[in-house]
Amino acid sequence: MRKLTFTLLFACCLSAVMAQIDREIEVESAIVTQHETTIKGKKVPYKATAGTQPVWNEKGKPIASLFYTYYERTDISDKAKRPLVISFNGGPGSASIWMHIAYTGPVVLNIDEEGYPLQPYGVKSNPHSILDVADIVYIDPVNTGYSRIVDEEVDRGTFFGINSDIKYLADWVNTFVTRQERWASPKYLIGESYGTTRVAGLVAQLQNSHWMYFNGVILVSPTEMGIDRGAPIHTSNYLPYYAATAWYHKALEGSLQNRDLEEFLPEVEAFTINELIPAVVKGGMLSAAERDAIAAKYALYSGLRKEVILEHNLLVPTNFFWKELLREKGMTLGRLDSRYKGFDNAGTGSRPDFDPALSSWNHAFAPSFQVYVREKLNFKTDLTYNLFGPVHPWNRSNETTGYDLGDAMRQNPYLHLMVQSGYYDGGTDFFNAKYNLWQIDAAGRMADRISWKGYRSGHMMYLRAEDLETSNDDIRVFIKNSMVAPDMPAKYN
């Protein structure tokens, strides 16, 4: 009997393995559906194309196939005047699902006003989508979403690294724009988190190697993008984020707590630049009295005890902050959105056990997308949709994407840049994002083409209902302001 049970179990397992092997992506496909929605109070008819397009090697052989979803407004006659937004998420290894069904697309998750998931899972119309002013394509890089390698002999380094990711995606975008006849359209790249590294490099690669020029780049919750800052500056720059989070959780003393967040933060930013960073750079040269005074002010702004700040030599790591701020209340803070609270198995330790923000989001996105893509977009497959796909090890060497973006802007007078940051984002904090901009435009000569926007939410600021509206409106304004008048020459006066 035991032998028979084992035989049946082995057969079932083998069957499951073979079924997985047989799950293959179509190298090229396109499923088109027609829809209508209401955006900003007006009807917008559109078509959605859910499909796949190959990545070729230098011999023209398909080596991978990328899944994409392309939304086009159908009552537009002149594509040459219609903006095209090319959208990526990050990770690396993250699918495009996040901004697709929660930010700029025609549908959004069924969540509450602050971004917490609701059941039944699903999507609803997005009255703030930018589809009224631009067509949008959401792209899943290799091994994310439904995208897969189709040539098992290909070197994984072709895809999984900062510069290889940019190179093959630039080729893919070039093909997509050509096939869709969008070369004349004003074009925009938008990326979130690691997607900001991706699009910062892509705009330079497409401009320099494919002669494709863009009107704008939008960085949502940007990473460091290879911009040199060193540990003292990088860690010190977290203090304004700590202050914003402490303010949100009412952990500051009354005179600060009673001020508005955006009126209070410039004071913390000034302290960080003018006092904290110089003090940290001095290190052991700092006198005991100076060290104590800096720690006391740090404590005032952060809600932390002066003693723990001194124990960390004025460089408090984020993991410790998420564990420490509400330790006495038995709560931890979210990394990607510090409005979210969780609790650990034990109150001791220097870091939380998990990120309560990410845990909350994961179980809202996956089931909702599965329902949407199959029932509304009519794209059916047995492949697993990888929210986070297997892309490691990831080659992070020779990253210069932030500087490359600056070079692309200097070479292209049409190119504008906007950064969107959440004040409560501890993964890619808002003040380090500002620091990026100061280095991208170190000469200070592109201020009229660079903007920064802050929101009272976290990494995915659009999950908060109020910020979903304002952040999409900010993109609309950005697109409008970066459109070029007919016959306006690309030159500096």
WOQUISUL-V121171 format. One record per backbone hydrogen bond with DSSP energy under -0.5 kcal/mol. NH is the residue of the N-H (numbers start at 1). CO is the residue of the C=O. E is the energy in kcal/mol with one decimal. If there is no record, write none. Layout:
BEGIN
nh & co & e
NH & CO & E
NH & CO & E
END
This chain:
BEGIN
nh & co & e
5 & 1 & -2.5
6 & 2 & -2.3
7 & 3 & -2.3
8 & 4 & -2.5
9 & 5 & -2.5
10 & 6 & -2.8
11 & 7 & -2.3
12 & 8 & -2.4
13 & 9 & -2.5
14 & 10 & -2.7
15 & 11 & -2.3
16 & 12 & -2.2
17 & 13 & -2.4
18 & 14 & -2.6
19 & 15 & -2.2
20 & 16 & -1.9
21 & 17 & -2.3
22 & 18 & -2.0
23 & 19 & -0.5
23 & 20 & -1.1
24 & 22 & -1.1
29 & 52 & -1.8
31 & 50 & -2.3
32 & 30 & -0.5
33 & 48 & -2.3
35 & 46 & -3.0
37 & 44 & -2.0
39 & 42 & -2.7
40 & 127 & -2.1
42 & 39 & -1.9
44 & 37 & -3.4
46 & 35 & -2.4
47 & 72 & -2.5
48 & 33 & -2.7
49 & 70 & -2.7
50 & 31 & -2.5
50 & 48 & -0.6
51 & 49 & -0.6
51 & 68 & -2.3
52 & 29 & -1.6
53 & 66 & -1.9
55 & 64 & -3.1
57 & 61 & -2.2
60 & 57 & -2.0
63 & 55 & -3.2
64 & 55 & -1.3
65 & 148 & -2.7
66 & 53 & -2.7
68 & 51 & -2.6
69 & 138 & -2.0
70 & 49 & -2.6
71 & 136 & -3.3
72 & 47 & -2.4
74 & 45 & -1.9
75 & 45 & -0.5
76 & 73 & -0.5
79 & 77 & -0.7
81 & 78 & -1.2
82 & 79 & -0.9
83 & 81 & -0.6
83 & 133 & -0.6
84 & 186 & -2.5
85 & 135 & -3.1
86 & 84 & -0.5
86 & 188 & -3.0
87 & 85 & -0.6
87 & 137 & -3.1
88 & 190 & -2.3
92 & 90 & -0.6
93 & 90 & -0.7
94 & 90 & -2.5
95 & 387 & -2.0
98 & 95 & -0.6
100 & 96 & -1.7
101 & 97 & -2.4
103 & 99 & -1.4
104 & 99 & -1.1
105 & 99 & -1.0
108 & 124 & -2.9
109 & 101 & -1.1
110 & 122 & -2.1
111 & 109 & -1.3
112 & 116 & -2.6
115 & 112 & -1.5
118 & 110 & -1.3
124 & 108 & -2.6
126 & 106 & -2.6
127 & 125 & -0.8
129 & 126 & -1.2
130 & 104 & -1.2
132 & 129 & -0.7
133 & 130 & -1.7
134 & 130 & -1.6
135 & 83 & -2.5
136 & 71 & -1.8
137 & 85 & -2.3
138 & 69 & -2.8
139 & 87 & -2.0
140 & 67 & -2.3
141 & 139 & -0.6
144 & 141 & -2.2
145 & 386 & -2.9
147 & 144 & -2.3
148 & 65 & -1.9
150 & 63 & -1.8
151 & 63 & -1.6
152 & 150 & -0.6
154 & 151 & -1.8
158 & 155 & -2.3
159 & 156 & -1.7
160 & 156 & -2.3
161 & 159 & -1.3
162 & 395 & -2.9
165 & 161 & -2.6
166 & 162 & -1.4
167 & 163 & -2.0
168 & 164 & -2.4
169 & 165 & -1.8
170 & 166 & -2.0
171 & 167 & -1.6
172 & 168 & -2.0
173 & 169 & -2.8
174 & 170 & -2.4
175 & 171 & -2.0
176 & 172 & -2.5
177 & 173 & -2.9
178 & 174 & -1.8
179 & 175 & -2.9
180 & 176 & -2.4
181 & 178 & -1.1
182 & 177 & -2.7
185 & 182 & -0.8
188 & 84 & -2.5
189 & 216 & -1.9
190 & 86 & -2.5
191 & 218 & -2.1
192 & 88 & -1.1
193 & 220 & -2.5
195 & 192 & -2.9
196 & 193 & -2.5
197 & 193 & -0.7
198 & 194 & -2.0
199 & 195 & -2.7
200 & 196 & -2.2
201 & 197 & -1.8
202 & 198 & -2.5
203 & 199 & -2.4
204 & 200 & -0.8
205 & 201 & -2.5
206 & 202 & -3.4
207 & 203 & -1.4
208 & 204 & -2.8
209 & 205 & -2.8
210 & 205 & -0.7
210 & 206 & -0.9
212 & 206 & -2.7
213 & 211 & -0.6
215 & 187 & -2.7
216 & 187 & -1.3
217 & 416 & -2.0
218 & 189 & -2.8
219 & 217 & -0.5
219 & 418 & -2.9
220 & 191 & -3.1
220 & 218 & -0.6
221 & 219 & -0.6
221 & 420 & -3.4
223 & 193 & -0.7
227 & 224 & -1.8
228 & 226 & -0.5
233 & 229 & -0.6
234 & 230 & -2.7
235 & 231 & -2.6
236 & 232 & -1.7
237 & 233 & -2.2
238 & 235 & -1.4
239 & 236 & -1.9
241 & 238 & -0.6
242 & 238 & -2.4
243 & 239 & -2.8
244 & 240 & -2.2
245 & 241 & -2.5
246 & 242 & -2.8
247 & 243 & -2.4
248 & 244 & -2.2
249 & 245 & -2.1
250 & 247 & -1.4
251 & 246 & -3.0
256 & 253 & -1.4
257 & 253 & -2.5
258 & 254 & -2.2
259 & 256 & -1.5
263 & 260 & -0.8
264 & 260 & -1.9
265 & 261 & -2.5
267 & 264 & -0.9
268 & 264 & -1.0
269 & 265 & -2.6
270 & 266 & -2.2
271 & 267 & -1.9
272 & 268 & -2.4
273 & 269 & -2.3
274 & 270 & -2.8
275 & 271 & -2.3
276 & 271 & -2.6
277 & 272 & -2.4
279 & 275 & -1.9
280 & 276 & -2.7
281 & 277 & -2.5
282 & 278 & -1.4
283 & 279 & -1.0
283 & 280 & -0.5
285 & 282 & -2.3
286 & 283 & -1.8
291 & 287 & -2.8
292 & 288 & -2.3
293 & 289 & -2.0
294 & 290 & -2.4
295 & 291 & -2.4
296 & 292 & -2.2
297 & 293 & -1.9
298 & 294 & -2.6
299 & 295 & -2.5
300 & 296 & -2.0
301 & 297 & -2.0
302 & 298 & -2.3
303 & 299 & -2.1
309 & 305 & -1.3
310 & 306 & -2.3
311 & 307 & -2.1
312 & 308 & -1.1
313 & 310 & -2.0
314 & 309 & -2.4
315 & 312 & -2.1
316 & 314 & -0.6
317 & 315 & -0.6
321 & 317 & -1.8
322 & 318 & -2.5
323 & 319 & -1.3
324 & 320 & -2.6
325 & 321 & -2.3
327 & 324 & -1.8
329 & 326 & -1.1
330 & 327 & -1.9
331 & 326 & -2.0
332 & 342 & -2.9
333 & 322 & -1.4
334 & 340 & -2.0
338 & 424 & -2.7
340 & 337 & -1.6
342 & 332 & -1.8
356 & 354 & -0.8
359 & 355 & -2.3
360 & 356 & -1.5
361 & 357 & -2.0
362 & 358 & -2.6
363 & 359 & -1.0
364 & 361 & -1.8
365 & 361 & -1.8
366 & 362 & -1.5
368 & 364 & -0.8
369 & 365 & -2.6
370 & 366 & -2.0
371 & 367 & -1.9
372 & 368 & -2.2
373 & 369 & -3.2
374 & 370 & -1.4
375 & 371 & -2.5
376 & 372 & -2.3
377 & 372 & -1.7
379 & 373 & -2.6
380 & 378 & -0.7
386 & 145 & -2.2
386 & 384 & -0.9
387 & 385 & -1.0
389 & 93 & -3.1
391 & 389 & -1.0
395 & 160 & -1.8
395 & 393 & -0.5
396 & 394 & -0.8
400 & 398 & -0.6
402 & 225 & -2.9
404 & 400 & -2.6
405 & 401 & -2.3
406 & 402 & -1.8
407 & 403 & -2.3
408 & 404 & -2.6
409 & 405 & -2.1
410 & 406 & -2.1
411 & 407 & -2.0
412 & 408 & -1.2
413 & 411 & -0.5
415 & 412 & -1.8
416 & 215 & -2.1
417 & 449 & -3.0
418 & 217 & -2.3
419 & 451 & -2.3
420 & 219 & -2.9
421 & 453 & -2.7
423 & 455 & -3.1
424 & 457 & -2.9
425 & 422 & -1.5
426 & 335 & -2.3
426 & 424 & -0.7
433 & 429 & -1.2
434 & 430 & -1.7
435 & 431 & -2.1
436 & 432 & -1.9
437 & 433 & -1.5
438 & 434 & -1.9
439 & 435 & -1.6
440 & 436 & -2.7
441 & 437 & -2.0
442 & 439 & -1.1
444 & 441 & -1.7
449 & 446 & -2.3
450 & 447 & -1.0
451 & 417 & -1.8
453 & 419 & -2.7
455 & 421 & -1.8
457 & 455 & -1.9
459 & 336 & -3.7
461 & 458 & -0.6
461 & 459 & -0.9
463 & 460 & -2.4
464 & 461 & -1.4
465 & 113 & -2.7
465 & 463 & -0.5
468 & 464 & -2.2
469 & 465 & -1.4
470 & 466 & -2.0
471 & 467 & -2.7
472 & 468 & -1.3
473 & 469 & -2.2
474 & 470 & -2.2
475 & 471 & -1.5
476 & 472 & -2.3
477 & 473 & -2.4
478 & 474 & -2.3
479 & 475 & -2.9
480 & 476 & -2.5
481 & 477 & -2.7
482 & 478 & -1.3
483 & 479 & -0.7
483 & 480 & -0.8
488 & 485 & -1.7
489 & 487 & -0.7
491 & 489 & -1.5
END
